[in-house]
Amino acid sequence: MNYNEKDKEYTLNIHSQSHDGRGIALLNNKTTFVSGALTGENIRCKITQKRSSYYEADAVEIIESSPERVTPPCSHFGLCGGCSLQHMSLHAQLTLKQNTLLDQLKHFGKVIPQTILAPLSAQTTGYRRKARLGVKYVIKKNKLLIGFREKSSRYLADLESCAVLHPAIGQRFTALSQLIASLEIYTAIPQIEIAIGDEETALVIRHLEPLTESDTKKLEQFAEQYQFQIYLQPNRPLPIQKLWPKDGNERLTYTLPDEQLEFHFHPLDFTQINLEINRLMVKQAIQLLDLKPEDKVIDLFCGIGNFTLPIAKHAKHVTGVEGGDEMVKRAHDNAAHNKISNVEFHAANLMEPPAQAAWMKSHFNKVLLDPPRAGAKEILPFIAACGAEKIVYVSCNPATLARDAGELVHQYGYTLKQAGIMNMFPHTSHIEAMAVFEKA
């Protein structure tokens, strides 16, 4: 594409929305995906990419706006690549995600749920409790940047705040940037991991060079001022160490009040990023499993026991299976901490199920399934063979959920009873969903 083509503006009518939230229009009889545009709008745009079968464009002016258009809550919207749907009302976001889920179930799985679950939604700003922030000193700006990458770019955006991060961090980018810039090894810090529990905020600072005594003191003073926990992550094989406070406790906590459960987790453990939605999600999963005192349940991809322990409060016995020994140990510790004894945990690669494992030969009448984005295709034969009459499938990727739903329905004789979305990541096109399967 030559310079003149890139500079040229086109006026288009947006007739629909893509699954990732871009407006769709026709230009020269080619489908054109327009970032920042909503269905029903007349817009002026610039082409950013010309492909063989479609164009990509950015909206530069909204001539006639949709009633679903709102003012983005973040002043960096359009620059930061972290959120792409902030210009869209919550109603429109939920509708887009629910329709995307149903479209993919129908397209990839050839299945339609008998009932559509109402979307789970909570606060849409300040919700994110886990994140990885990039760190980079930019010579041309004479400034140390902290945050996320620019839209469609490898460069860090120049951010002063983040509306979706928990305010403990989201409103302190400037203070954090000034801290890192003041360190002697500021050019050797590429990223900071954020983890926030019910009360605690932890920063895991990756550093490629050893900290000086002066740098260590500055980090400790910063942590004490803001009441942060600070962990240091040097090059492997050196271990992660907690710098402050020096209390020997390397755990954060979150609670599920409805079940009176408290979970301990390390800042680098996988936990759900949206605490409010996690609580709603667990509550809905318990309801949909319709647990009875005689039920034997298996929780596949169980993590630190987020579903396992609340299920155990309503069932006879629960078996949790997770891929890593460290997470299984954490789940054991959380069960002991909450005085729950009718559970057991096993480490196993569920992408290559171990046929000889004792738990693989057991009978379970209900299943909680919460796989990674790749889905659960490899473990489906076990689920069908273990006698499960009901499956609650929690998904972070509607495409693999749809694929697996097709297998469960068309190959293993299950019925897709219910499905719906959970707005775990407001203002993004990322979709979390829950589906219920029953055996006739």
C-alpha positions, 0 to 999 in steps of 0.5 A: 500500500502506497503512502497516498492510499494510507493517507486517504479517508473513506466514508462507510456505513457499519452494518455489523460487528465482528467477534472481536468488536470491530465494525464491519463495512463494505469498501470496493466490494470487500469486507472491511474491519474498522476498529473503533466503529459500532453497528449502525454508524456512519464513519470516516476511516483510514485503511491500515492493511489491505489483504487479498480478501479484506481490508483493515481500517481505523475509524478517524471520525464518527459522523453518525454515532450508535446509541450504544456508543459511550465515553471510554472510562480510560483516558488512554483508550485508542493508544493502549492496546489493552482494551478495545471495547471501551467505546461500547456500552456494557449492554452492547459488550454483553450482547456481542460476547453472548452472540459470539459464544452462540455463533461459535457453538453453532459453527464449530460444534453444530450445537445449540443450548436448550437454554441461554444463561443470563450473563454474569457481570459485575463492576467494569473498572478497577476489576483486574487483580493480576497483570504483567506490566512491561518496563522500558526506559525510552531514550527519545522521551527521557522517560521510563514507561510502565504498562501495556503495549500500544495498539498494534505495536511492540512499543510500550504505551506512555500511560499514567494510569489504567482504568481496569486495573485495581486502583492500588496499582492502576492509579499509581503508574507514575509513582511506580515509574518514578521508583524504577527510574530512580534505581541504579539498575533501571535498564535491567528491569523488563517487567513487573507482575502484579497480584492482588488478593482481598487485602494485599498487593504484591509486585514481583519485580523481574531484574536481569542484574543484581540489585545494589544495596541502595536499590534494595533500600529504595524498594523496601521504602516504597513497599512500606509507604504503599503497604505493598509486598515486593518479590524479586525475580532474578535470572533462573536458576535463582529462586524468587524471593520476598523482599518486603515485608520480611515475615516469611509469608509468601502468600496472598489470600482471597475469599469466597464468602458464600462458602466461607472459604479462604484461599492462599496463593503465591503471586505467580500462581494462576488465579482468576483476575476478576474476584467479583466474577470469580465469586459469581462463577463459583456460585453459578457452577455449584447451582448448575451441578445440582449437588447432592450429599451422595455425589462423587465429583471430579474437578479437572484442571483444578488449580489451587482448589477454586472449585474443588473446595466449594464443591466438597461442601455439598458433595460426598467426595471430590477429586481434583486433578491439575498438571503441576505438583506445585499447584497440587500442593497449594490445593492440599494446603488450602483444603487443610487450611479450610479443614476440608477432608473429603477431597483428594488431589493428583498431579497429571498432564491432562493433555496426555491423560495417564491411563494407569492412574488410579483416579482414571479408573474411578466412577464419578457422576459429576464433572467440573471442567475448567481447561486452558484455552486449548480446551479439553479434547484429550480428556473427553473420552475419560469423562464419557467413560467415568459415568458422568451424568452431568458436566459443568464446563468453564471455558476461556475460549469459546472456539475450543468449548464449541469443538468440545461441545460437538464431541460431547454431543455428537460422539458421546451422547450428551445434551447441551442443556445451558450455556452463557457468558461471564464478563471476566474481562470487561472492555475486551473481546475476551470471552469466558463461558459456562456450559452444562451437559447432561447424559440422557 
